[in-house]
């Protein structure tokens, strides 16, 4: 991390875990453990947990995020949630384009782009996920895949708006598998993302954008990953469901 240029963001992605009562309990456990964190601490929780989560973290330094948002403000989109709904509840961050959304629910770079622009328009902060499949890495096209995702997902996003975007590099082969990109591998791709952003916008803007690593980051490997120049935080899956582990990752970001 380069704390002189950008702020570290440690965000938990709870996925489809925790009922509202369980969410309240977990956030109550996390809050005192991260109260002195110098990084931004975010919990991205299921829709049904949002209201309880926002209430649970009042008076703390924890921000609440959603796990997706639709690009339309209202309409016949059964099962979807609009940015206006999220904003009124008190959400500040929204995860977009996660590989599980792409794999299981048909998300494309086009829909991620539309969602990203809607989230920004609402004054919320998108965490835009990019990353290559194992086959793509083995074919040595990681650079092309990730650069393409960045260009498409941020198409027509202004230089001013992109300052509020967080990018999460999540190699698909390392999500929920226990496999972790080495610190050098994570740094290489995060640096590539920053270089792509510099070409699209400017070096100054690229240097100010937070780029997380996500893909089985945990309390044991966080310090090594976060020591890299271009790794500015983490989008944390399983470890975010255990208060002590999540707090340890936030502490690693403070080092």
PyMOL commands that set and color helices and strands:
alter all, ss='L'
color gray80, all
select helices_A, chain A and resi 20-33+47-56+83-89+99-105+109-121+134-138+142-153+159-162+172-174+183-200+203-208+222-226+238-241+243-254
alter helices_A, ss='H'
color red, helices_A
select strands_A, chain A and resi 9-13+40-44+62-66+93-96+125-130+166-169+211-213+233-236
alter strands_A, ss='S'
color yellow, strands_A
deselect
rebuild
show_as cartoon
